Amino acid sequence: MSKRKLGQSTTLVEGGRRKEWRGRLVNVPVERASTVLFESVNEIHGSRPALGSYRYGLQGTATHWALSEALTSLEPGAAGTVLYPTGLAAITTPLLTLLSPGDELLVPDNVYGPTRKFCETILKRLKIATRYYDPLVAADIAGVIGETTRVILLESPGSLTMEVQDVPAICAVARERGIATVLDNTWATPLLFPALAAGVDISVLAATKYVGGHADVMLGAATATAAYYQRLQTATWDMGFAVSPDDAWLGSRGLRTMAVRLKQHEESALKVANWLKARSDVGLVLHPALPDCPGHEVWKRDFKGSSGLFSFELKAADKATRAKFVDSLTLFGIGYSWGGYESLALPVDPVRTVSKAPAPNLVRLHIGLEDADDLIADLESAFDQAGR
Ligand SMILES: Cc1ncc(COP(=O)(O)O)c(C=O)c1O
């Protein structure tokens, strides 16, 4: 075949499926191992921890390397991908790797709740300061950066309120100042937002969501540039993190269909979001592809599409009415996480330190792979029941 660059869907299918790892099978199989046997003392003493080389279970087997390589191939500019047992660990480990006592971390004010908690408990105990910034700050981050700032965390769109950050502008300032950037790119995945090409140093996925895609696995991944990859991989091994081969295998299995699933999530979520937008009992619809969403213009400029997660405001409703609305849904489950084939609904109350949330009294929806018309009928019936 000619040397033309492969499309993203082909890369999703081909990535990590090396013949030497899968043999004659289509998929790289589940390889379970703690101990790896060496031929001689000389060989074991000469072995070094490295991805792609059998050494000890901690460094993984072909099952892990296949997923890691597939994720790396999706991010132009990436040197490698480190796997984690959860998405949260894929956020906290880069922070622990890059920060030391006395350093400061900048965190967007709409950050995923457990990330906020990690900063306020474990980082605080390690004497690493966290300062929150308005997620819409863009190039003005230059004025927020302090003497001791070493890392800027980004999350775009942000948890619950979906603000889209000007990632290229923030990362350009950070790189100029020698500050590392870590982006939680879970909503878009590299398919909709290739983060390293936008200037990010470490791009994180809670692979529990769209990579897994079936609400049956906890998994995280951090894809990094050459300046950070080896340091992050070594620190992760030093901290002892390993992913079960079954979970890595589920990640690879989900990944192969991620592009087609995302297209359907996008189409159905837009249909539901536009339907909500037309209702008089709905206030803001915080979907990055709709103009109500702060940062919508940035989304139009930078993203290749949208996924299935967004929030909306229930106008003139108290918390009890909102709970009644969510409880009345039958096709939407009530639960944490998102990115699976199933639809979910959750009442959410944004927590803020330095900025104001676009709206209170939000409901967050994940639009799954059901027929969008059925989901709309379910929502309509819940509005009726909540209004009674
Ligand atoms: C934006 C975001 N980042 C990270 C995570 C953490 O992922 P995990 O649940 O795999 O730890 C979540 C989980 O809901 C999330 O919504």
The ligand as an SDF file (V2000), in Angstrom:
LIG
                    3D

 16 16  0  0  0  0  0  0  0  0999 V2000
  -14.5790   14.0660   33.1030 C   0  0  0  0  0  0  0  0  0  0  0  0
  -14.1830   12.8420   33.8600 C   0  0  0  0  0  0  0  0  0  0  0  0
  -12.8880   12.6140   34.0660 N   0  0  0  0  0  0  0  0  0  0  0  0
  -12.4700   11.5520   34.7620 C   0  0  0  0  0  0  0  0  0  0  0  0
  -13.3570   10.6470   35.2680 C   0  0  0  0  0  0  0  0  0  0  0  0
  -12.8360    9.4960   36.0910 C   0  0  0  0  0  0  0  0  0  0  0  0
  -12.9110    8.2870   35.4420 O   0  0  0  0  0  0  0  0  0  0  0  0
  -13.0390    6.9280   36.2530 P   0  0  0  0  0  0  0  0  0  0  0  0
  -14.4620    6.8200   36.6940 O   0  0  0  0  0  0  0  0  0  0  0  0
  -12.6340    5.8790   35.2660 O   0  0  0  0  0  0  0  0  0  0  0  0
  -12.0910    6.9950   37.3930 O   0  0  0  0  0  0  0  0  0  0  0  0
  -14.7210   10.8250   35.0750 C   0  0  0  0  0  0  0  0  0  0  0  0
  -15.7060    9.8550   35.6170 C   0  0  0  0  0  0  0  0  0  0  0  0
  -16.8790   10.0790   35.6720 O   0  0  0  0  0  0  0  0  0  0  0  0
  -15.1480   11.9690   34.3500 C   0  0  0  0  0  0  0  0  0  0  0  0
  -16.4480   12.2370   34.1560 O   0  0  0  0  0  0  0  0  0  0  0  0
  1  2  1  0
  2  3  1  0
  2 15  2  0
  3  4  2  0
  4  5  1  0
  5  6  1  0
  5 12  2  0
  6  7  1  0
  7  8  1  0
  8  9  2  0
  8 10  1  0
  8 11  1  0
 12 13  1  0
 12 15  1  0
 13 14  2  0
 15 16  1  0
M  END
$$$$
